[in-house]
Amino acid sequence: MVTKGWLIWGWLGFLLLINILIPWYVLADVPRFIGAFLFWTIWAAVAVASMFLVFARWRG
């Protein structure tokens, strides 16, 4: 059984991984910066929403 802590760390690790892979490797051949800018805008919204959910459920 996966605990909530491991699930949260896994999700944050996944966000970090795609933050590196998508703009620097997948979008590397895109001649315009708009692809990376759009990705980072969406990524930031997902990251902020994720942190809001984590902190809202924090018990301590």
N, CA, C and O atoms as a Tripos MOL2 file, in Angstrom:
@<TRIPOS>MOLECULE
protein
  240   239    60     0     0
PROTEIN
NO_CHARGES

@<TRIPOS>ATOM
      1 N           0.8420   -1.1820    0.0000 N.3       1 MET1
      2 CA          0.0000    0.0000    0.0000 C.3       1 MET1
      3 C           0.8840    1.2430    0.0000 C.2       1 MET1
      4 O           1.8060    1.3650    0.8070 O.2       1 MET1
      5 N           0.5980    2.1350   -0.8920 N.am      2 VAL2
      6 CA          1.3700    3.3720   -0.9990 C.3       2 VAL2
      7 C           0.7780    4.3990   -0.0340 C.2       2 VAL2
      8 O          -0.4270    4.6490   -0.0340 O.2       2 VAL2
      9 N           1.6350    4.9800    0.7760 N.am      3 THR3
     10 CA          1.1500    5.9860    1.7130 C.3       3 THR3
     11 C           0.9770    7.3210    1.0010 C.2       3 THR3
     12 O           1.4840    7.5140   -0.1040 O.2       3 THR3
     13 N           0.2650    8.2330    1.6350 N.am      4 LYS4
     14 CA          0.0340    9.5420    1.0420 C.3       4 LYS4
     15 C           1.3350   10.3090    0.8490 C.2       4 LYS4
     16 O           1.5000   11.0420   -0.1270 O.2       4 LYS4
     17 N           2.2570   10.1300    1.7930 N.am      5 GLY5
     18 CA          3.5360   10.8340    1.6910 C.3       5 GLY5
     19 C           4.3020   10.4530    0.4360 C.2       5 GLY5
     20 O           4.8350   11.3180   -0.2580 O.2       5 GLY5
     21 N           4.3580    9.1590    0.1450 N.am      6 TRP6
     22 CA          5.0610    8.7060   -1.0550 C.3       6 TRP6
     23 C           4.3360    9.1530   -2.3150 C.2       6 TRP6
     24 O           4.9720    9.4760   -3.3190 O.2       6 TRP6
     25 N           3.0340    9.1720   -2.2680 N.am      7 LEU7
     26 CA          2.2530    9.6170   -3.4240 C.3       7 LEU7
     27 C           2.5080   11.1000   -3.7040 C.2       7 LEU7
     28 O           2.6670   11.5000   -4.8570 O.2       7 LEU7
     29 N           2.5470   11.9010   -2.6570 N.am      8 ILE8
     30 CA          2.8000   13.3320   -2.8290 C.3       8 ILE8
     31 C           4.2110   13.5700   -3.3530 C.2       8 ILE8
     32 O           4.4100   14.3590   -4.2760 O.2       8 ILE8
     33 N           5.1920   12.8850   -2.7610 N.am      9 TRP9
     34 CA          6.5710   13.0460   -3.2330 C.3       9 TRP9
     35 C           6.7240   12.5620   -4.6720 C.2       9 TRP9
     36 O           7.4670   13.1550   -5.4540 O.2       9 TRP9
     37 N           6.0240   11.4900   -5.0180 N.am     10 GLY10
     38 CA          6.0550   11.0000   -6.3970 C.3      10 GLY10
     39 C           5.4670   12.0100   -7.3710 C.2      10 GLY10
     40 O           6.0090   12.2200   -8.4560 O.2      10 GLY10
     41 N           4.3610   12.6320   -6.9840 N.am     11 TRP11
     42 CA          3.7320   13.6360   -7.8480 C.3      11 TRP11
     43 C           4.6510   14.8510   -8.0220 C.2      11 TRP11
     44 O           4.8030   15.3610   -9.1320 O.2      11 TRP11
     45 N           5.2630   15.3150   -6.9220 N.am     12 LEU12
     46 CA          6.1740   16.4520   -7.0160 C.3      12 LEU12
     47 C           7.4160   16.1090   -7.8350 C.2      12 LEU12
     48 O           7.9210   16.9460   -8.5840 O.2      12 LEU12
     49 N           7.9050   14.8830   -7.6920 N.am     13 GLY13
     50 CA          9.0340   14.4400   -8.5130 C.3      13 GLY13
     51 C           8.6700   14.3800   -9.9850 C.2      13 GLY13
     52 O           9.4740   14.7380  -10.8460 O.2      13 GLY13
     53 N           7.4450   13.9220  -10.2750 N.am     14 PHE14
     54 CA          6.9650   13.8960  -11.6550 C.3      14 PHE14
     55 C           6.8760   15.3090  -12.2260 C.2      14 PHE14
     56 O           7.2720   15.5450  -13.3670 O.2      14 PHE14
     57 N           6.3570   16.2480  -11.4360 N.am     15 LEU15
     58 CA          6.2870   17.6370  -11.8920 C.3      15 LEU15
     59 C           7.6760   18.1960  -12.1810 C.2      15 LEU15
     60 O           7.8740   18.8960  -13.1740 O.2      15 LEU15
     61 N           8.6290   17.8890  -11.3170 N.am     16 LEU16
     62 CA          9.9980   18.3460  -11.5320 C.3      16 LEU16
     63 C          10.5960   17.7170  -12.7900 C.2      16 LEU16
     64 O          11.2820   18.3880  -13.5620 O.2      16 LEU16
     65 N          10.3350   16.4440  -12.9860 N.am     17 LEU17
     66 CA         10.8620   15.7490  -14.1560 C.3      17 LEU17
     67 C          10.3130   16.3360  -15.4500 C.2      17 LEU17
     68 O          11.0750   16.5880  -16.3840 O.2      17 LEU17
     69 N           9.0050   16.5560  -15.5180 N.am     18 ILE18
     70 CA          8.4680   17.1130  -16.7580 C.3      18 ILE18
     71 C           8.8650   18.5720  -16.9250 C.2      18 ILE18
     72 O           8.9190   19.0690  -18.0490 O.2      18 ILE18
     73 N           9.1480   19.2720  -15.8180 N.am     19 ASN19
     74 CA          9.6180   20.6510  -15.9180 C.3      19 ASN19
     75 C          10.9840   20.7180  -16.5960 C.2      19 ASN19
     76 O          11.3180   21.7230  -17.2230 O.2      19 ASN19
     77 N          11.7590   19.6690  -16.4720 N.am     20 ILE20
     78 CA         13.0730   19.6210  -17.1210 C.3      20 ILE20
     79 C          12.9740   19.0310  -18.5210 C.2      20 ILE20
     80 O          13.5410   19.5770  -19.4670 O.2      20 ILE20
     81 N          12.2640   17.9300  -18.6580 N.am     21 LEU21
     82 CA         12.2340   17.2110  -19.9310 C.3      21 LEU21
     83 C          11.4710   17.9160  -21.0420 C.2      21 LEU21
     84 O          11.9670   18.0060  -22.1650 O.2      21 LEU21
     85 N          10.2910   18.4110  -20.7570 N.am     22 ILE22
     86 CA          9.4450   18.9740  -21.8100 C.3      22 ILE22
     87 C          10.0880   20.1980  -22.4650 C.2      22 ILE22
     88 O          10.2790   20.1840  -23.6810 O.2      22 ILE22
     89 N          10.4310   21.2520  -21.7270 N.am     23 PRO23
     90 CA         10.9670   22.4370  -22.4060 C.3      23 PRO23
     91 C          12.3550   22.2410  -23.0190 C.2      23 PRO23
     92 O          12.6380   22.7790  -24.0900 O.2      23 PRO23
     93 N          13.2160   21.4800  -22.3540 N.am     24 TRP24
     94 CA         14.6030   21.4070  -22.8140 C.3      24 TRP24
     95 C          14.8600   20.2850  -23.8100 C.2      24 TRP24
     96 O          15.8330   20.3510  -24.5600 O.2      24 TRP24
     97 N          14.0210   19.2610  -23.8420 N.am     25 TYR25
     98 CA         14.2530   18.1600  -24.7680 C.3      25 TYR25
     99 C          13.1290   18.0060  -25.7880 C.2      25 TYR25
    100 O          13.3970   17.8990  -26.9850 O.2      25 TYR25
    101 N          11.8890   17.9920  -25.3410 N.am     26 VAL26
    102 CA         10.7760   17.7960  -26.2650 C.3      26 VAL26
    103 C          10.5650   19.0360  -27.1280 C.2      26 VAL26
    104 O          10.3380   18.9160  -28.3320 O.2      26 VAL26
    105 N          10.6350   20.2190  -26.5330 N.am     27 LEU27
    106 CA         10.4240   21.4630  -27.2690 C.3      27 LEU27
    107 C          11.7220   22.1080  -27.7390 C.2      27 LEU27
    108 O          11.7260   23.2840  -28.1020 O.2      27 LEU27
    109 N          12.8080   21.3710  -27.7390 N.am     28 ALA28
    110 CA         14.1090   21.9390  -28.1150 C.3      28 ALA28
    111 C          14.1580   22.3700  -29.5760 C.2      28 ALA28
    112 O          14.8540   23.3300  -29.9040 O.2      28 ALA28
    113 N          13.4430   21.6910  -30.4530 N.am     29 ASP29
    114 CA         13.4920   22.0200  -31.8810 C.3      29 ASP29
    115 C          12.4320   23.0210  -32.3090 C.2      29 ASP29
    116 O          12.3440   23.3550  -33.4900 O.2      29 ASP29
    117 N          11.6310   23.5050  -31.3770 N.am     30 VAL30
    118 CA         10.6270   24.5130  -31.6980 C.3      30 VAL30
    119 C          11.3410   25.8570  -31.8210 C.2      30 VAL30
    120 O          11.9800   26.2960  -30.8650 O.2      30 VAL30
    121 N          11.2490   26.5190  -32.9710 N.am     31 PRO31
    122 CA         12.0310   27.7360  -33.1770 C.3      31 PRO31
    123 C          11.5450   28.9430  -32.3780 C.2      31 PRO31
    124 O          12.2810   29.9160  -32.2170 O.2      31 PRO31
    125 N          10.3200   28.8840  -31.8810 N.am     32 ARG32
    126 CA          9.7870   30.0110  -31.1260 C.3      32 ARG32
    127 C           9.6840   29.6420  -29.6550 C.2      32 ARG32
    128 O           9.5320   28.4750  -29.2960 O.2      32 ARG32
    129 N           9.7680   30.6520  -28.8220 N.am     33 PHE33
    130 CA          9.7510   30.4450  -27.3800 C.3      33 PHE33
    131 C           8.3430   30.2180  -26.8440 C.2      33 PHE33
    132 O           8.1750   29.8480  -25.6820 O.2      33 PHE33
    133 N           7.3370   30.4350  -27.6730 N.am     34 ILE34
    134 CA          5.9520   30.3820  -27.1960 C.3      34 ILE34
    135 C           5.5700   28.9970  -26.6720 C.2      34 ILE34
    136 O           4.7620   28.9000  -25.7490 O.2      34 ILE34
    137 N           6.1240   27.9320  -27.2300 N.am     35 GLY35
    138 CA          5.7960   26.5830  -26.7600 C.3      35 GLY35
    139 C           6.2240   26.3730  -25.3170 C.2      35 GLY35
    140 O           5.4530   25.8660  -24.5020 O.2      35 GLY35
    141 N           7.4540   26.7610  -25.0020 N.am     36 ALA36
    142 CA          7.9550   26.6190  -23.6350 C.3      36 ALA36
    143 C           7.2150   27.5590  -22.6950 C.2      36 ALA36
    144 O           6.9260   27.1910  -21.5560 O.2      36 ALA36
    145 N           6.9050   28.7640  -23.1540 N.am     37 PHE37
    146 CA          6.1860   29.7120  -22.3060 C.3      37 PHE37
    147 C           4.8000   29.1810  -21.9610 C.2      37 PHE37
    148 O           4.3760   29.2660  -20.8080 O.2      37 PHE37
    149 N           4.0940   28.6370  -22.9380 N.am     38 LEU38
    150 CA          2.7790   28.0670  -22.6860 C.3      38 LEU38
    151 C           2.8820   26.8720  -21.7440 C.2      38 LEU38
    152 O           2.0640   26.7200  -20.8370 O.2      38 LEU38
    153 N           3.8880   26.0240  -21.9600 N.am     39 PHE39
    154 CA          4.0730   24.8800  -21.0710 C.3      39 PHE39
    155 C           4.3120   25.3350  -19.6500 C.2      39 PHE39
    156 O           3.6810   24.8150  -18.7290 O.2      39 PHE39
    157 N           5.2190   26.3070  -19.4380 N.am     40 TRP40
    158 CA          5.5380   26.7440  -18.0820 C.3      40 TRP40
    159 C           4.3610   27.4430  -17.4140 C.2      40 TRP40
    160 O           4.2130   27.3730  -16.1940 O.2      40 TRP40
    161 N           3.5270   28.1110  -18.1900 N.am     41 THR41
    162 CA          2.3320   28.7320  -17.6240 C.3      41 THR41
    163 C           1.3780   27.6650  -17.1010 C.2      41 THR41
    164 O           0.8670   27.7770  -15.9870 O.2      41 THR41
    165 N           1.1410   26.6400  -17.8980 N.am     42 ILE42
    166 CA          0.2600   25.5480  -17.4780 C.3      42 ILE42
    167 C           0.8940   24.7790  -16.3180 C.2      42 ILE42
    168 O           0.2130   24.4240  -15.3560 O.2      42 ILE42
    169 N           2.1970   24.5240  -16.4130 N.am     43 TRP43
    170 CA          2.9000   23.7900  -15.3550 C.3      43 TRP43
    171 C           2.8190   24.5410  -14.0270 C.2      43 TRP43
    172 O           2.6060   23.9270  -12.9820 O.2      43 TRP43
    173 N           2.9860   25.8530  -14.0620 N.am     44 ALA44
    174 CA          2.9230   26.6400  -12.8310 C.3      44 ALA44
    175 C           1.5330   26.5640  -12.2070 C.2      44 ALA44
    176 O           1.4060   26.4610  -10.9870 O.2      44 ALA44
    177 N           0.5010   26.6140  -13.0280 N.am     45 ALA45
    178 CA         -0.8670   26.5120  -12.4980 C.3      45 ALA45
    179 C          -1.0920   25.1500  -11.8470 C.2      45 ALA45
    180 O          -1.7040   25.0710  -10.7820 O.2      45 ALA45
    181 N          -0.6050   24.0790  -12.4730 N.am     46 VAL46
    182 CA         -0.7530   22.7340  -11.9000 C.3      46 VAL46
    183 C           0.0510   22.6140  -10.6090 C.2      46 VAL46
    184 O          -0.4230   22.0230   -9.6390 O.2      46 VAL46
    185 N           1.2630   23.1680  -10.5880 N.am     47 ALA47
    186 CA          2.0990   23.1010   -9.3850 C.3      47 ALA47
    187 C           1.4700   23.8700   -8.2240 C.2      47 ALA47
    188 O           1.4740   23.3880   -7.0910 O.2      47 ALA47
    189 N           0.9360   25.0460   -8.4920 N.am     48 VAL48
    190 CA          0.3030   25.8350   -7.4360 C.3      48 VAL48
    191 C          -0.9450   25.1250   -6.9200 C.2      48 VAL48
    192 O          -1.1750   25.0770   -5.7120 O.2      48 VAL48
    193 N          -1.7480   24.5780   -7.8220 N.am     49 ALA49
    194 CA         -2.9460   23.8360   -7.4030 C.3      49 ALA49
    195 C          -2.5600   22.6120   -6.5770 C.2      49 ALA49
    196 O          -3.2290   22.2910   -5.5950 O.2      49 ALA49
    197 N          -1.4900   21.9300   -6.9670 N.am     50 SER50
    198 CA         -1.0300   20.7610   -6.2150 C.3      50 SER50
    199 C          -0.5960   21.1510   -4.8080 C.2      50 SER50
    200 O          -0.9430   20.4730   -3.8410 O.2      50 SER50
    201 N           0.1530   22.2310   -4.6890 N.am     51 MET51
    202 CA          0.5930   22.6740   -3.3720 C.3      51 MET51
    203 C          -0.5900   23.1300   -2.5270 C.2      51 MET51
    204 O          -0.6060   22.9040   -1.3170 O.2      51 MET51
    205 N          -1.5750   23.7640   -3.1420 N.am     52 PHE52
    206 CA         -2.7690   24.1550   -2.3970 C.3      52 PHE52
    207 C          -3.4650   22.9280   -1.8200 C.2      52 PHE52
    208 O          -3.8740   22.9330   -0.6590 O.2      52 PHE52
    209 N          -3.6010   21.8800   -2.6240 N.am     53 LEU53
    210 CA         -4.2370   20.6530   -2.1370 C.3      53 LEU53
    211 C          -3.4240   19.9910   -1.0290 C.2      53 LEU53
    212 O          -3.9890   19.4950   -0.0540 O.2      53 LEU53
    213 N          -2.1150   19.9810   -1.1730 N.am     54 VAL54
    214 CA         -1.2590   19.3740   -0.1430 C.3      54 VAL54
    215 C          -1.3820   20.1480    1.1630 C.2      54 VAL54
    216 O          -1.5530   19.5470    2.2230 O.2      54 VAL54
    217 N          -1.2970   21.4730    1.0980 N.am     55 PHE55
    218 CA         -1.3530   22.2770    2.3190 C.3      55 PHE55
    219 C          -2.7490   22.3030    2.9250 C.2      55 PHE55
    220 O          -2.8870   22.4280    4.1410 O.2      55 PHE55
    221 N          -3.7800   22.1890    2.1080 N.am     56 ALA56
    222 CA         -5.1440   22.1850    2.6390 C.3      56 ALA56
    223 C          -5.4310   20.9130    3.4370 C.2      56 ALA56
    224 O          -6.2310   20.9280    4.3730 O.2      56 ALA56
    225 N          -4.7820   19.8260    3.0660 N.am     57 ARG57
    226 CA         -4.9930   18.5440    3.7460 C.3      57 ARG57
    227 C          -3.9310   18.2480    4.8150 C.2      57 ARG57
    228 O          -3.9050   17.1610    5.3920 O.2      57 ARG57
    229 N          -3.0740   19.2120    5.0640 N.am     58 TRP58
    230 CA         -1.9770   19.0190    6.0210 C.3      58 TRP58
    231 C          -2.5460   18.8820    7.4350 C.2      58 TRP58
    232 O          -3.3580   19.6990    7.8680 O.2      58 TRP58
    233 N          -2.1240   17.8700    8.1240 N.am     59 ARG59
    234 CA         -2.5150   17.6740    9.5250 C.3      59 ARG59
    235 C          -1.2400   17.6040   10.3480 C.2      59 ARG59
    236 O          -0.3560   16.7940   10.0720 O.2      59 ARG59
    237 N          -1.1510   18.4440   11.3440 N.am     60 GLY60
    238 CA          0.0820   18.3850   12.0870 C.3      60 GLY60
    239 C           0.1140   19.1360   13.3230 C.2      60 GLY60
    240 O           1.1300   19.1380   14.0180 O.2      60 GLY60
@<TRIPOS>BOND
     1     1     2 1
     2     2     3 1
     3     3     4 2
     4     3     5 am
     5     5     6 1
     6     6     7 1
     7     7     8 2
     8     7     9 am
     9     9    10 1
    10    10    11 1
    11    11    12 2
    12    11    13 am
    13    13    14 1
    14    14    15 1
    15    15    16 2
    16    15    17 am
    17    17    18 1
    18    18    19 1
    19    19    20 2
    20    19    21 am
    21    21    22 1
    22    22    23 1
    23    23    24 2
    24    23    25 am
    25    25    26 1
    26    26    27 1
    27    27    28 2
    28    27    29 am
    29    29    30 1
    30    30    31 1
    31    31    32 2
    32    31    33 am
    33    33    34 1
    34    34    35 1
    35    35    36 2
    36    35    37 am
    37    37    38 1
    38    38    39 1
    39    39    40 2
    40    39    41 am
    41    41    42 1
    42    42    43 1
    43    43    44 2
    44    43    45 am
    45    45    46 1
    46    46    47 1
    47    47    48 2
    48    47    49 am
    49    49    50 1
    50    50    51 1
    51    51    52 2
    52    51    53 am
    53    53    54 1
    54    54    55 1
    55    55    56 2
    56    55    57 am
    57    57    58 1
    58    58    59 1
    59    59    60 2
    60    59    61 am
    61    61    62 1
    62    62    63 1
    63    63    64 2
    64    63    65 am
    65    65    66 1
    66    66    67 1
    67    67    68 2
    68    67    69 am
    69    69    70 1
    70    70    71 1
    71    71    72 2
    72    71    73 am
    73    73    74 1
    74    74    75 1
    75    75    76 2
    76    75    77 am
    77    77    78 1
    78    78    79 1
    79    79    80 2
    80    79    81 am
    81    81    82 1
    82    82    83 1
    83    83    84 2
    84    83    85 am
    85    85    86 1
    86    86    87 1
    87    87    88 2
    88    87    89 am
    89    89    90 1
    90    90    91 1
    91    91    92 2
    92    91    93 am
    93    93    94 1
    94    94    95 1
    95    95    96 2
    96    95    97 am
    97    97    98 1
    98    98    99 1
    99    99   100 2
   100    99   101 am
   101   101   102 1
   102   102   103 1
   103   103   104 2
   104   103   105 am
   105   105   106 1
   106   106   107 1
   107   107   108 2
   108   107   109 am
   109   109   110 1
   110   110   111 1
   111   111   112 2
   112   111   113 am
   113   113   114 1
   114   114   115 1
   115   115   116 2
   116   115   117 am
   117   117   118 1
   118   118   119 1
   119   119   120 2
   120   119   121 am
   121   121   122 1
   122   122   123 1
   123   123   124 2
   124   123   125 am
   125   125   126 1
   126   126   127 1
   127   127   128 2
   128   127   129 am
   129   129   130 1
   130   130   131 1
   131   131   132 2
   132   131   133 am
   133   133   134 1
   134   134   135 1
   135   135   136 2
   136   135   137 am
   137   137   138 1
   138   138   139 1
   139   139   140 2
   140   139   141 am
   141   141   142 1
   142   142   143 1
   143   143   144 2
   144   143   145 am
   145   145   146 1
   146   146   147 1
   147   147   148 2
   148   147   149 am
   149   149   150 1
   150   150   151 1
   151   151   152 2
   152   151   153 am
   153   153   154 1
   154   154   155 1
   155   155   156 2
   156   155   157 am
   157   157   158 1
   158   158   159 1
   159   159   160 2
   160   159   161 am
   161   161   162 1
   162   162   163 1
   163   163   164 2
   164   163   165 am
   165   165   166 1
   166   166   167 1
   167   167   168 2
   168   167   169 am
   169   169   170 1
   170   170   171 1
   171   171   172 2
   172   171   173 am
   173   173   174 1
   174   174   175 1
   175   175   176 2
   176   175   177 am
   177   177   178 1
   178   178   179 1
   179   179   180 2
   180   179   181 am
   181   181   182 1
   182   182   183 1
   183   183   184 2
   184   183   185 am
   185   185   186 1
   186   186   187 1
   187   187   188 2
   188   187   189 am
   189   189   190 1
   190   190   191 1
   191   191   192 2
   192   191   193 am
   193   193   194 1
   194   194   195 1
   195   195   196 2
   196   195   197 am
   197   197   198 1
   198   198   199 1
   199   199   200 2
   200   199   201 am
   201   201   202 1
   202   202   203 1
   203   203   204 2
   204   203   205 am
   205   205   206 1
   206   206   207 1
   207   207   208 2
   208   207   209 am
   209   209   210 1
   210   210   211 1
   211   211   212 2
   212   211   213 am
   213   213   214 1
   214   214   215 1
   215   215   216 2
   216   215   217 am
   217   217   218 1
   218   218   219 1
   219   219   220 2
   220   219   221 am
   221   221   222 1
   222   222   223 1
   223   223   224 2
   224   223   225 am
   225   225   226 1
   226   226   227 1
   227   227   228 2
   228   227   229 am
   229   229   230 1
   230   230   231 1
   231   231   232 2
   232   231   233 am
   233   233   234 1
   234   234   235 1
   235   235   236 2
   236   235   237 am
   237   237   238 1
   238   238   239 1
   239   239   240 2
@<TRIPOS>SUBSTRUCTURE
     1 MET1         2 RESIDUE 1 A MET
     2 VAL2         6 RESIDUE 1 A VAL
     3 THR3        10 RESIDUE 1 A THR
     4 LYS4        14 RESIDUE 1 A LYS
     5 GLY5        18 RESIDUE 1 A GLY
     6 TRP6        22 RESIDUE 1 A TRP
     7 LEU7        26 RESIDUE 1 A LEU
     8 ILE8        30 RESIDUE 1 A ILE
     9 TRP9        34 RESIDUE 1 A TRP
    10 GLY10       38 RESIDUE 1 A GLY
    11 TRP11       42 RESIDUE 1 A TRP
    12 LEU12       46 RESIDUE 1 A LEU
    13 GLY13       50 RESIDUE 1 A GLY
    14 PHE14       54 RESIDUE 1 A PHE
    15 LEU15       58 RESIDUE 1 A LEU
    16 LEU16       62 RESIDUE 1 A LEU
    17 LEU17       66 RESIDUE 1 A LEU
    18 ILE18       70 RESIDUE 1 A ILE
    19 ASN19       74 RESIDUE 1 A ASN
    20 ILE20       78 RESIDUE 1 A ILE
    21 LEU21       82 RESIDUE 1 A LEU
    22 ILE22       86 RESIDUE 1 A ILE
    23 PRO23       90 RESIDUE 1 A PRO
    24 TRP24       94 RESIDUE 1 A TRP
    25 TYR25       98 RESIDUE 1 A TYR
    26 VAL26      102 RESIDUE 1 A VAL
    27 LEU27      106 RESIDUE 1 A LEU
    28 ALA28      110 RESIDUE 1 A ALA
    29 ASP29      114 RESIDUE 1 A ASP
    30 VAL30      118 RESIDUE 1 A VAL
    31 PRO31      122 RESIDUE 1 A PRO
    32 ARG32      126 RESIDUE 1 A ARG
    33 PHE33      130 RESIDUE 1 A PHE
    34 ILE34      134 RESIDUE 1 A ILE
    35 GLY35      138 RESIDUE 1 A GLY
    36 ALA36      142 RESIDUE 1 A ALA
    37 PHE37      146 RESIDUE 1 A PHE
    38 LEU38      150 RESIDUE 1 A LEU
    39 PHE39      154 RESIDUE 1 A PHE
    40 TRP40      158 RESIDUE 1 A TRP
    41 THR41      162 RESIDUE 1 A THR
    42 ILE42      166 RESIDUE 1 A ILE
    43 TRP43      170 RESIDUE 1 A TRP
    44 ALA44      174 RESIDUE 1 A ALA
    45 ALA45      178 RESIDUE 1 A ALA
    46 VAL46      182 RESIDUE 1 A VAL
    47 ALA47      186 RESIDUE 1 A ALA
    48 VAL48      190 RESIDUE 1 A VAL
    49 ALA49      194 RESIDUE 1 A ALA
    50 SER50      198 RESIDUE 1 A SER
    51 MET51      202 RESIDUE 1 A MET
    52 PHE52      206 RESIDUE 1 A PHE
    53 LEU53      210 RESIDUE 1 A LEU
    54 VAL54      214 RESIDUE 1 A VAL
    55 PHE55      218 RESIDUE 1 A PHE
    56 ALA56      222 RESIDUE 1 A ALA
    57 ARG57      226 RESIDUE 1 A ARG
    58 TRP58      230 RESIDUE 1 A TRP
    59 ARG59      234 RESIDUE 1 A ARG
    60 GLY60      238 RESIDUE 1 A GLY
